[in-house]
Amino acid sequence: MNISFGNKSVEETDELKLDFTKLKANSRGAGVIPVAVQDAATGEVVLIAYTNEVAFNETVKTKKAAFWSTSRNELWRKGEISGNTFTVKSIYVNCEQNSLVYKVTPDKGGICHTEQNGAANNCFYRELDFQTRKLILRREERRGDV
């Protein structure tokens, strides 16, 4: 089985390529809502993902983060392939009930499949330079403070 993690032309570039059509184009009527995933210990937002009723029910039942992959249009059990699983400690619902926050504990310490300096510590590892509009490694990764 050939398994691919995302789109390298987007994930590993310094070019800004925001996809404002993703939710509309890939939800395919699946009824997805965004989930901000926050490290319960640090408060840091480590991932934004989507959930639908199937993924949400699995998360609540197992207390392991599961999402709906909008790129593959299938259930995504976080860490099933990479080993970077999350235990969900609590779930918060916004006022309009159209987005969620999962407070999680990374089970193995890793968070993202894209490793920077040998550590998969956060899916938000690049920062936008306002002047050049290029993506640069976050200050922590540039210094090696992972």
HELIX and SHEET records of a PDB file:
HELIX    1   1 LYS A    8  GLU A   11  1                                   4    
HELIX    2   2 LYS A   22  ASN A   26  1                                   5    
HELIX    3   3 GLU A   53  THR A   62  1                                  10    
HELIX    4   4 ARG A  139  ARG A  143  1                                   5    
SHEET    1   A 4 VAL A  45  THR A  51  0                                        
SHEET    2   A 4 ILE A  33  ASP A  39 -1                                        
SHEET    3   A 4 LEU A 100  PRO A 106  1                                        
SHEET    4   A 4 PHE A  86  VAL A  93 -1                                        
SHEET    1   B 2 ALA A  66  SER A  69  0                                        
SHEET    2   B 2 GLU A  74  ARG A  77 -1                                        
SHEET    1   C 2 ARG A 126  LEU A 128  0                                        
SHEET    2   C 2 LEU A 135  LEU A 137 -1                                        
END                                                                             
